[in-house]
Each structure stands twice: as C-alpha cells, then as structure tokens.
Amino acid sequence: MKVFTTFAFGAFFFASSASAFPIVRRKEVVEAGKVVMMNNNTQNDDKKVLGGNKAGALYFITNENDGNFVVSADIGDDGKLGLRQAISTGGAGVHGNDGNKNNPGPLFSAGSVQVSAASKMLATVNSGSNTLSLFSIDEQDPAVLTRVGSTVGSGGEFPVSVAFNSKGDKLCALNGGEVNGVSCFKVDKENGLTPLSGTNRALGLNQTTPATGAPGSASQLIFSEDDKQLITSIKGIPGGNATNGRGTVGALAIFEVADDGSLSKDFKVVAPPEKGLAPFGMAIVPNKTTIIAVADPAVGLDVFDLSQVEQGANKSVATAIDKQQAVGWIVRSPTTENFLLSDFVTGLVTEVKVGDDLKGSVVSETDLGSDSGTIDNAVATVKGKDFLYVMSSKAKAIDVLALDKTAKPSKIQRQDLAEAAKAAQLTISSANLSGLAAFVKA
C-alpha cells in the first residue's frame, strides 16, 4: 500500500503569507566553539577526525538533540567516499513528530544541508534550536569546514531546509514548525549570516513544534534558476474532512524576489497536476526557468510548468512510478540528464527521463534493499562522470552509484558510518541522520 495514496484534492490549508510571526522559542543547547571530547582527551577545537581523499567532499548532519554535527567525507577520483571529520554546528537537532514511529527522514524535508559552489560555503539547519549555521569550504581540501560567524535564528521554528541563490551571497530558510514560513539572510564570508529585511514571510500552516508529519508538513525550498522566485513545497494531508471526503492537497507556494532582495508579501499557490498530491523534494530543470521536477509520494513524480500560472493555466504533468511507496528525494544528473528519486520504504532508486512534453518515463530501478531507509541524495560530477550518493539511514551508510547514459546505475560502494562514528565517539542514529550535499573542486 502506498503511503500517500489517500490524498485527494480539497480546500487548501495556507493562511495569508502576510500574517505576522509570533515570538519564536529558541533552545540554546550547543554553544558555538564547544570543546569536544575525543578518547577522554580535551581537544582545542570542535572537530572529530574520521578518515581522507580529495576530488571533493560530501556532507550530512547528525541532527542529534544533544548537539548537531556536520559530517564530511572525501570524494575520490573514482567517486568513492572516505569519512573525514565532523564539526559542531553550535546548535541542536530534533526529530519531527511522526506518531512515535521514529522513521527515517526526521525533518520530513529535503535540503537540510546545502552548499554553494559559487561562494564555497555550506549552510545547515539546527531544527532543535531554531537556528542556522554557516561554514566556509576549503577549496583545496573540501572536507575541511570552518565555522563562519555565530548561529543565527532561522526566523521561525523547526527549520527544515535551506537554499543559496546562484551567487551564493544569499541564503533562505524554510521553517516548518508552529511558527512557519521563510526567512532570508545575507551571506558574509567573514561575519556569517545577517537577516535581510522584507524576507520574513509566513506560510500559515497549521503545525506544531517540532512539526507533525510527514503529511501536512513543509518539504523544501529552492530558488528558481534565475533567482527571481523562491519556491517552497508543502505536502498535503490525507483524511475525510475535505469537501470530496478524502483529504487536502499539497502545493507549491511561490514568492517573488524583488531587485532589492525582498520577497513578495503574498505567495502564489500552485496545485500539483492530477494525481499529484504531496510535493516533497524539488530539482531544477536547467535552462527551463519555469519547469520544476518534484518528488511526490502520492504518485511518483510531478513536473510543474509555471509558465502560465498567472493566466490560470496549469500544464503540469504527473508521472506514476508503479513500485514506489514513499519517494521523497530527487536529484538530477547533469551527465545523463535524468532524475533520480529515492524511496525510504522500498529502498528503490528510480531513474526517470523527462521529455519536452514534461512526461516522465522510468529508465531504470536500482534496489538498495528495503531495510536501507533510503532518504536524501546528491550527485557529484568527477572528471566528467556522475556519481549518485544516497543516505541509507536505517543501514547507517551511504550508498555510492556510478551513473552512465547507456547503462543502469551500478553500485560501487556502501560506506559504513557507524563504525567510524563509534571510534570518534560521535553519536549518530538511523532516525536522525539528515541531508546530503556535494562539493567538487574546480
């Protein structure tokens, strides 16, 4: 049975985005620059060394309540990983309220960690302390991160996703808790994050802190390719309270970005195509500013065409992925030009080709095992070849797949996380692992 098949179109559940934010509760848990204990010895920094190699780096967060860490792994020339270090974010993580199931995907989101190749910066959420953290990436040794500035309030509660603009000089955050909405920040390589005026906008979701989900929760935010729009995805809610007796549909909520960087006071609501009901992770379609590919656990893949939204037209198309049960994370391979979606229930990674008519066709399926808990994914291009990285949270591992235009993805590595974390006295848990982002040296 598919997790979201009970969704249906109904009355939308957003309030006006112009509504005021209530006072935010901020939990001060981990002090920036905290001394970290390793092998019972006090260290003068907050890094925990794990292992090495250097074409680029891959990053994720531990999202633990007693202290959130960014873990980095070297990406070798062959695409394989070597765990390297973990650095405290200065904040805390937390798992969303999923009825005590403690499922993978603790934030019900995609994009909890993001990098900017342009500015060589990394940003992440601290969902348990309602803050954001910023780091600089060492261009010559990308697994090495340096904290920039202090943690800053996310502008709401339970931040779940962040996004850099194309220049990497602006960062926006999506808050999914009781105080939900978006907020944006200036990115300064010396001083860190500074709130930008005119960007604190409410979504008006009926939510809690931590968020209750996954249905009805905030999913991700991204900038459009031209940086003129900030796009958020919101999942729908199953149930029998809507007028059609089945449930409430999710949507994209889109803010216009003004020349001065401020956001429109109100957002446009764009419903998914027929059969698409729970927009989750999003991916840009390059050179097509108005096209967004979105993973949707109700059907498989939604491809949104935003070109005629103002005229009331919706040319978006939904593509069914027959074997899927809970696809939520999506990434595009620049080399194959296909999209790859991960499903935490089945453990399948599905490769989909999208045509000019926006219709998708399944190209391949790669089974990573139903006991893997496959969530966040990322692609890195190394020496002209693409590699897919998938967080297999239940296995406490990252799977590495080599991508090829003429063949299905091939599994080349399963990088264990548990053993190295234990040796470094770093707490990780299957339920809390979150995010995946890659940086490759120029």
C-alpha positions as CSV (number, residue, x, y, z in Angstrom):
1,M,0.0,0.0,0.0
2,K,1.4,3.4,-0.9
3,V,2.0,5.7,2.0
4,F,0.2,8.7,0.4
5,T,-2.5,7.1,-1.8
6,T,-5.3,8.5,0.3
7,F,-4.5,12.1,-0.6
8,A,-7.0,14.0,-2.7
9,F,-7.7,17.5,-3.9
10,G,-9.6,19.7,-1.5
11,A,-9.6,23.1,0.2
12,F,-6.1,24.4,0.5
13,F,-4.7,25.0,4.0
14,F,-2.5,28.0,3.8
15,A,-3.3,31.2,5.6
16,S,-2.2,34.6,4.2
17,S,1.6,34.9,3.9
18,A,1.4,38.5,5.2
19,S,0.3,37.3,8.7
20,A,2.7,38.3,11.5
21,F,5.1,35.8,13.1
22,P,4.6,35.1,16.8
23,I,7.6,35.2,19.1
24,V,10.0,32.4,18.4
25,R,11.1,29.9,21.1
26,R,14.8,29.3,20.7
27,K,16.5,26.5,22.5
28,E,20.1,27.2,23.4
29,V,21.8,23.8,23.6
30,V,25.2,23.7,22.0
31,E,27.5,26.7,22.3
32,A,29.4,27.6,19.1
33,G,33.0,26.6,19.5
34,K,32.2,24.0,22.1
35,V,35.2,21.8,23.2
36,V,34.7,18.3,22.0
37,M,35.9,15.2,24.0
38,M,37.8,12.5,22.0
39,N,39.1,9.4,23.7
40,N,38.7,11.1,27.0
41,N,41.1,13.9,25.9
42,T,40.1,17.5,25.7
43,Q,40.7,19.0,22.2
44,N,41.1,22.7,21.4
45,D,38.7,22.6,18.6
46,D,35.3,21.1,17.9
47,K,36.2,18.7,15.1
48,K,36.2,14.9,15.4
49,V,38.5,13.2,12.9
50,L,37.2,10.2,11.0
51,G,39.5,9.4,7.8
52,G,40.7,11.1,3.9
53,N,40.9,11.6,-0.2
54,K,40.3,14.8,-2.3
55,A,38.4,15.4,-5.5
56,G,35.6,16.9,-3.5
57,A,33.5,16.3,-0.4
58,L,30.1,15.0,0.7
59,Y,28.3,16.4,3.8
60,F,25.4,15.4,6.0
61,I,24.2,16.2,9.5
62,T,23.7,14.1,12.6
63,N,20.7,16.1,13.8
64,E,21.1,14.8,17.4
65,N,19.2,16.7,20.2
66,D,22.3,16.9,22.4
67,G,24.4,18.5,19.6
68,N,24.2,18.7,15.8
69,F,27.3,18.0,13.7
70,V,28.1,18.3,10.0
71,V,30.0,15.2,8.9
72,S,32.2,15.4,5.8
73,A,33.6,12.7,3.6
74,D,36.3,12.9,0.9
75,I,35.1,12.1,-2.6
76,G,37.9,10.4,-4.5
77,D,38.6,10.5,-8.2
78,D,36.7,7.2,-8.5
79,G,33.7,8.7,-6.8
80,K,34.2,6.6,-3.6
81,L,34.0,8.0,-0.2
82,G,36.4,8.2,2.8
83,L,35.0,9.6,6.0
84,R,37.0,12.6,7.2
85,Q,35.7,14.8,10.1
86,A,32.7,16.1,12.0
87,I,32.3,19.6,13.2
88,S,29.8,21.0,15.7
89,T,27.2,23.4,14.2
90,G,26.7,25.1,17.5
91,G,23.0,24.0,17.5
92,A,20.8,21.1,18.2
93,G,18.7,18.7,16.1
94,V,15.4,17.1,16.8
95,H,13.1,14.5,15.2
96,G,9.7,15.6,14.0
97,N,6.5,14.1,15.5
98,D,5.6,11.1,13.4
99,G,3.4,9.3,15.9
100,N,6.4,7.8,17.8
101,K,7.4,5.8,14.7
102,N,10.9,7.4,14.6
103,N,11.0,6.9,10.8
104,P,14.0,8.0,8.7
105,G,13.7,11.5,7.3
106,P,13.5,13.2,10.7
107,L,12.7,16.7,9.4
108,F,10.1,15.5,6.7
109,S,12.2,17.5,4.3
110,A,14.9,17.8,1.6
111,G,17.7,20.3,1.6
112,S,18.6,20.4,5.3
113,V,22.3,20.8,4.2
114,Q,23.3,22.8,1.1
115,V,26.5,24.1,-0.5
116,S,27.2,26.9,-2.8
117,A,29.9,26.2,-5.4
118,A,30.0,30.0,-6.2
119,S,30.8,31.2,-2.7
120,K,32.3,28.0,-1.4
121,M,30.0,28.0,1.6
122,L,27.9,25.4,3.4
123,A,24.8,26.0,5.4
124,T,22.6,23.8,7.6
125,V,19.6,23.8,9.8
126,N,19.6,23.2,13.6
127,S,15.9,22.1,13.9
128,G,16.0,21.6,17.6
129,S,17.4,25.1,18.4
130,N,15.6,27.0,15.6
131,T,18.9,28.2,14.2
132,L,21.1,28.1,11.2
133,S,24.9,27.6,10.9
134,L,27.3,28.7,8.2
135,F,30.7,27.2,7.2
136,S,33.3,28.0,4.7
137,I,34.7,25.2,2.5
138,D,38.4,24.8,2.0
139,E,38.6,24.8,-1.9
140,Q,41.8,22.7,-1.9
141,D,40.6,20.3,0.8
142,P,36.8,20.5,0.7
143,A,36.2,18.1,3.6
144,V,37.6,20.8,5.9
145,L,35.0,23.2,7.1
146,T,35.4,26.4,9.1
147,R,32.6,27.9,11.1
148,V,31.7,31.4,10.0
149,G,30.1,33.7,12.5
150,S,27.6,32.5,15.1
151,T,24.5,30.5,14.8
152,V,21.5,32.8,13.9
153,G,17.8,32.4,14.5
154,S,16.1,30.9,11.5
155,G,13.2,33.4,11.6
156,G,10.7,30.8,12.8
157,E,10.6,27.3,14.4
158,F,11.8,23.9,13.3
159,P,13.9,24.9,10.2
160,V,13.9,22.1,7.8
161,S,15.5,23.3,4.5
162,V,17.9,25.9,3.2
163,A,18.8,27.3,-0.2
164,F,21.5,29.5,-1.6
165,N,20.9,31.8,-4.6
166,S,23.1,31.3,-7.7
167,K,25.8,33.8,-6.4
168,G,25.9,32.2,-3.0
169,D,25.6,35.6,-1.3
170,K,22.0,35.0,-0.1
171,L,20.6,32.1,1.9
172,C,16.9,31.4,2.6
173,A,15.5,29.1,5.2
174,L,12.2,27.2,5.4
175,N,10.7,26.9,8.9
176,G,8.2,24.1,9.3
177,G,7.1,24.3,12.9
178,E,4.3,26.2,14.6
179,V,6.0,29.4,13.5
180,N,6.4,28.5,9.9
181,G,7.4,30.4,6.7
182,V,10.5,31.6,5.0
183,S,13.3,34.0,6.0
184,C,16.4,35.1,4.1
185,F,19.9,36.2,5.1
186,K,22.9,37.9,3.6
187,V,25.9,35.6,3.4
188,D,29.1,37.2,4.6
189,K,32.3,35.2,4.4
190,E,33.8,36.9,7.4
191,N,30.8,37.6,9.6
192,G,28.3,34.9,8.7
193,L,24.5,35.3,8.3
194,T,22.6,38.6,8.7
195,P,18.8,38.8,8.4
196,L,17.6,40.6,5.2
197,S,14.7,43.0,5.7
198,G,11.5,42.2,3.9
199,T,12.1,38.5,3.7
200,N,10.4,37.1,6.8
201,R,7.2,35.7,5.4
202,A,4.6,33.4,6.9
203,L,3.0,30.3,5.2
204,G,0.3,29.9,7.8
205,L,0.4,26.1,8.1
206,N,-1.5,24.5,10.9
207,Q,1.6,22.9,12.5
208,T,3.4,22.2,15.8
209,T,7.0,22.5,17.0
210,P,8.5,20.1,16.3
211,A,6.4,19.6,13.1
212,T,3.9,16.8,12.9
213,G,4.1,14.8,9.7
214,A,5.1,13.8,7.2
215,P,1.6,14.7,5.8
216,G,0.9,18.4,6.0
217,S,4.5,19.4,6.6
218,A,6.8,21.8,4.8
219,S,9.2,19.9,2.4
220,Q,11.8,22.1,0.7
221,L,12.6,25.5,-0.7
222,I,14.7,26.4,-3.7
223,F,15.5,29.4,-5.8
224,S,14.3,29.4,-9.4
225,E,17.2,29.2,-11.9
226,D,17.1,33.0,-12.5
227,D,16.8,33.8,-8.7
228,K,13.6,35.7,-9.4
229,Q,11.4,33.3,-7.4
230,L,11.7,31.4,-4.1
231,I,9.7,28.2,-4.3
232,T,8.5,26.1,-1.4
233,S,6.9,22.7,-1.5
234,I,4.2,21.6,1.0
235,K,2.8,18.1,1.4
236,G,-1.0,17.5,1.6
237,I,-3.0,15.9,4.4
238,P,-4.9,12.6,4.0
239,G,-8.3,12.3,5.7
240,G,-12.0,12.7,5.3
241,N,-12.5,16.3,6.2
242,A,-12.3,17.9,2.7
243,T,-15.3,18.5,0.6
244,N,-14.6,15.5,-1.5
245,G,-14.3,13.3,1.6
246,R,-10.7,12.2,1.1
247,G,-8.2,14.8,2.0
248,T,-6.4,18.1,1.4
249,V,-3.9,18.5,-1.4
250,G,-0.4,20.0,-1.0
251,A,1.1,22.6,-3.3
252,L,4.0,24.8,-4.2
253,A,4.0,28.3,-2.5
254,I,6.0,30.7,-4.6
255,F,7.3,34.1,-3.5
256,E,8.6,36.7,-6.0
257,V,12.1,38.1,-5.3
258,A,12.4,41.8,-5.8
259,D,15.6,43.5,-7.1
260,D,16.4,44.6,-3.6
261,G,16.2,41.0,-2.4
262,S,12.9,41.4,-0.5
263,L,10.1,38.9,-1.0
264,S,6.5,39.5,-2.1
265,K,4.2,39.8,0.9
266,D,1.9,37.1,-0.5
267,F,2.7,33.9,-2.3
268,K,1.2,32.2,-5.3
269,V,-0.3,28.8,-4.7
270,V,0.3,26.2,-7.5
271,A,-1.5,22.9,-7.2
272,P,0.1,19.8,-8.4
273,P,-1.1,18.0,-11.6
274,E,-3.9,15.5,-11.4
275,K,-2.9,12.5,-9.1
276,G,0.0,14.6,-7.7
277,L,-0.9,15.4,-4.1
278,A,2.2,15.6,-1.8
279,P,5.0,17.7,-3.3
280,F,8.3,16.9,-1.5
281,G,11.9,17.2,-2.8
282,M,12.4,19.5,-5.8
283,A,15.0,19.8,-8.6
284,I,15.6,22.5,-11.2
285,V,15.4,21.7,-14.9
286,P,18.4,23.6,-16.3
287,N,17.7,26.3,-19.0
288,K,14.0,25.9,-18.4
289,T,13.3,28.6,-15.8
290,T,9.6,27.7,-15.4
291,I,10.0,23.9,-15.1
292,I,10.4,22.2,-11.7
293,A,10.7,18.5,-11.1
294,V,9.2,17.4,-7.8
295,A,9.1,14.0,-6.0
296,D,5.6,13.1,-4.8
297,P,4.9,10.1,-2.7
298,A,1.3,10.0,-3.8
299,V,2.2,9.2,-7.4
300,G,5.9,9.3,-8.1
301,L,7.0,12.5,-10.0
302,D,5.3,15.8,-10.6
303,V,6.8,18.1,-13.3
304,F,5.5,21.6,-12.7
305,D,5.2,24.1,-15.6
306,L,4.9,27.5,-14.0
307,S,4.9,29.5,-17.3
308,Q,1.2,30.2,-17.4
309,V,0.2,30.2,-13.7
310,E,-0.7,33.9,-13.8
311,Q,-3.2,33.2,-16.6
312,G,-4.8,30.4,-14.5
313,A,-3.4,27.6,-16.7
314,N,-1.6,24.6,-15.3
315,K,0.3,22.5,-17.8
316,S,2.0,20.4,-15.1
317,V,2.2,16.6,-15.6
318,A,2.3,13.7,-13.1
319,T,4.2,10.5,-13.8
320,A,3.4,7.4,-11.9
321,I,6.2,5.2,-10.6
322,D,4.5,1.9,-10.2
323,K,6.6,0.3,-7.4
324,Q,7.1,3.4,-5.3
325,Q,5.7,3.7,-1.8
326,A,7.4,6.8,-0.4
327,V,9.6,8.7,-2.8
328,G,10.5,12.0,-1.4
329,W,14.0,12.9,-2.5
330,I,15.1,13.9,-6.0
331,V,18.2,15.0,-7.8
332,R,19.2,15.5,-11.4
333,S,22.3,14.0,-13.1
334,P,23.9,16.6,-15.4
335,T,25.6,13.9,-17.5
336,T,22.7,11.6,-18.0
337,E,20.1,14.5,-17.8
338,N,17.8,12.1,-15.9
339,F,16.3,12.5,-12.5
340,L,16.9,10.0,-9.6
341,L,14.4,9.5,-6.8
342,S,14.8,7.6,-3.6
343,D,12.1,5.7,-1.7
344,F,12.7,5.1,2.0
345,V,10.1,2.2,2.2
346,T,11.2,0.1,-0.8
347,G,14.8,1.1,-0.9
348,L,14.5,1.6,-4.7
349,V,16.3,4.4,-6.6
350,T,14.3,5.1,-9.7
351,E,15.8,6.9,-12.7
352,V,13.3,8.9,-14.7
353,K,13.8,10.7,-18.1
354,V,11.6,13.7,-18.6
355,G,10.7,14.7,-22.2
356,D,9.9,18.0,-23.7
357,D,6.2,17.3,-23.2
358,L,7.0,17.0,-19.4
359,K,6.0,13.4,-19.4
360,G,8.4,11.1,-17.5
361,S,9.4,7.6,-18.3
362,V,11.2,5.2,-16.0
363,V,14.7,4.4,-17.3
364,S,15.9,2.1,-14.5
365,E,15.4,0.9,-11.0
366,T,18.2,0.1,-8.5
367,D,17.4,-1.9,-5.4
368,L,19.4,-0.8,-2.3
369,G,17.3,-3.0,0.0
370,S,14.0,-2.4,1.8
371,D,16.0,-2.4,5.1
372,S,18.2,0.5,3.9
373,G,15.9,3.5,4.6
374,T,17.0,5.5,1.6
375,I,16.3,9.2,2.0
376,D,18.4,12.2,0.9
377,N,20.5,12.0,-2.3
378,A,23.1,14.1,-4.1
379,V,25.1,13.9,-7.3
380,A,28.7,14.9,-7.9
381,T,30.4,15.1,-11.3
382,V,34.0,14.0,-11.0
383,K,36.2,14.1,-14.1
384,G,33.2,14.1,-16.4
385,K,31.5,11.2,-14.7
386,D,28.5,11.4,-12.4
387,F,28.1,9.6,-9.1
388,L,24.9,9.3,-7.0
389,Y,25.1,9.3,-3.2
390,V,22.2,8.0,-1.2
391,M,21.8,8.2,2.5
392,S,20.7,4.7,3.6
393,S,19.7,5.8,7.1
394,K,18.5,2.5,8.5
395,A,21.8,0.9,7.5
396,K,23.8,3.9,8.8
397,A,25.5,4.0,5.5
398,I,25.9,6.0,2.3
399,D,25.5,4.1,-1.0
400,V,27.5,5.2,-4.0
401,L,26.3,4.5,-7.5
402,A,28.1,5.3,-10.8
403,L,25.8,6.8,-13.4
404,D,26.0,6.1,-17.1
405,K,24.0,7.4,-20.0
406,T,24.0,4.0,-21.7
407,A,23.5,1.7,-18.7
408,K,21.6,1.5,-15.4
409,P,23.4,2.8,-12.3
410,S,26.0,0.5,-10.8
411,K,26.6,0.1,-7.1
412,I,30.3,0.7,-6.4
413,Q,30.4,1.3,-2.6
414,R,28.5,1.2,0.6
415,Q,30.3,3.5,3.0
416,D,29.6,2.4,6.6
417,L,29.0,5.3,9.1
418,A,28.5,3.5,12.4
419,E,32.0,2.1,13.0
420,A,33.9,5.3,12.3
421,A,31.4,7.4,14.3
422,K,31.7,5.0,17.3
423,A,35.5,5.2,17.1
424,A,35.3,9.0,17.2
425,Q,32.7,9.0,20.0
426,L,30.3,10.7,17.6
427,T,26.6,9.9,18.2
428,I,24.6,9.0,15.1
429,S,21.2,7.3,14.9
430,S,19.2,5.9,12.0
431,A,16.2,8.1,12.8
432,N,18.1,11.4,12.9
433,L,20.6,11.3,10.0
434,S,19.6,14.0,7.6
435,G,20.7,15.9,4.5
436,L,23.3,15.2,1.7
437,A,25.2,17.8,-0.3
438,A,28.3,17.5,-2.5
439,F,31.1,19.9,-3.4
440,V,33.6,19.2,-6.2
441,K,36.9,21.1,-6.6
442,A,37.0,23.3,-9.8
